[in-house]
Amino acid sequence: MLFEPVAIKNVTFKNRILRSSLGGRTSYYDGMVTPAWKNFEKRFAEGEVAGIISATIGINKYRLSPLEYPSISEDKFIRPFREGVRAVQKLGCKYIMQIGDPGGHTHMSLFSEEADAKSASAGLDLVYGYRNRTLPMTVEEIEQEVHNFAEAADEVAVRLLKFFA
């Protein structure tokens, strides 16, 4: 059964092997994907994985995690992203893009600022290094973020349709 095709709604996968989202470190400082990203994703497709769920793909140019997660917040990021996705698709592998926000791993300021630590909840991180404490968003900030994601999903769909056509 594992190697038999499976359909989820109107998408058919060549087998039941999907790669879940893996961390970043495959983008340049501005969020542009690197050749390492393309080769990394392609390697899974060459291994007969039926679908790849992307790392968090940033959608807000003011909330990036440089050198960590790729971004598609501007048209300039689409071409290299498209090239990598097409390379994966040529091998019969579906690519599932996960848009997101880096949360407390945001690094947008020269010096750490409160806005860079905003996340879903308060926390302590002694490993990541930029800020060791995340700050919980207010209800209003969460509502705004939900609104931003709805707008971004529409914008991303339009942008990707334009470039993938």
N, C-alpha and C positions, 0 to 999 in steps of 0.2 A: 504493500500500500504506500509506503514512504516514497517510492519512485514513480508512482502513478500520477498523472495530471489531476489537478483539483481546480474547481472554479469557486471563486468567492464573488458573489453577485455576478457582474458581467466581465470579470477578469479571470482568465484561465492561466494557471501556473503550470509549467511543464512537470513539476513534481511538488512534493510537500516540504521542501527544504527552503526555509527563508532565513536570511541572516538578519539578526536584530541590529538595532542601532549601536554603533560603536563610537567611542569618543572622538574628539577632534585631532588637533595637531596636524592638519593637512591643509592649512590655508596660510596665505601670507598675512602680514600685519594688517592689511586693509580688509581682509575677508575674502580675497580672491583665492579660488582653489589652486592648489599646486599640482604639478605633474605626479607627485607622490599620491595625491588623492585619487586621480584617475587610475593610476596603476594599481592601487590598493583595491578599489571597487572592482576593477576589471578582473583582478586575480580571483575573486570570489565567483564571478560569472563564469570564468574559465573552468572553475571547479564544479560546474553544473548546479550551482545554487540557482533556484528558480526565481527568487526575489530578494532584493536588498532594501532594507529600511535605512535611510540615510542617517548620518549624525544630525544633530540639530543644525538647521540651516537658518541663519539670521535673516530677519526681514526689516530690521530697524537700524538705519545707519548711525543712530545715536546710542545704540546698545550692542556693542560688539565684544567679542572675547578674542582679541588679536592673537594670531598664531594658533588658535584653537579651532574655532568653528567657522565654516564657510558662510558667506553671505550672498544673498541675491537681492539686496536692498536697492541696487541700481543696475541699469541696463548693462554697464560695463562688465558685470560679473557673469552675465548669462552665457556668453559665447563659450568660455572655457568649461563652465558647468555643463552646458549642452553637449560639448564634445565628449566629456566623460560619460554622461548618461547614454549617449548614442553608442559609444563603444561597448557598454554593458548590454544595451538592448540588442545589438548585433549578435550577441552570443546567446540570445533567447532568454535573457534574464530581465525581469521587471524591476523597475527602480521606483521605490516609494519614498517621496520626499517628505521629510518631517520638518515643518517650519516651527521655529521656537524662539525663545529668548534665553540668553545665557544666565539669567538670574544673578545670583551673587558672584558669578564669575565674570561679570562685565568689567572691562578695563578701558574706560573711555577718557579718563582724566590723567593729566601728567602726575598729579598727586591724588591719592585716594580721596574720593568724596562720598558723601552719604548716598547719593543717587546710584553710585556704582555697586553698592551693597544691597540694593533692593532685591528681594526675592519673595517667594510665597510665604516663607516663615522665617523666624529668627533661627540662627544656627551658629555653630562654631566650626571652623575649618582650619586646622593647623597645618594642612598639607599644601593647599593651593598657593598661598603666599601673598596675593595682592592685598586682600583684606582678610582678616581671620574671623570676622563676624559678619553674618548676613543680617539684614534688617527686614522685618515683616512689612509688606505693603499694607496700606490702609484699604478699607473697603472701596473707597473712591478710586484709588490707584488700581485695584483689581478690576473694577468695572471698566475703567479706561483701557486697561490692558486687553480685556475681552473685546471691547470695541475695536482696538487697534488690530487684533488678530483677525477679526471679521473683515475689516477693510483690507488688511494685508493679503488674506486668502483671495479676495476678489482681484486685487492688484497683481498678485503673483500669477493667478490663473491667466489673466489678460497678457501679462508680460511673457509668460512661458508659451502660451499659444502663439503669440507673435513670433517668438524666436524658434519654436520647435516646428512651426508649419513648414 
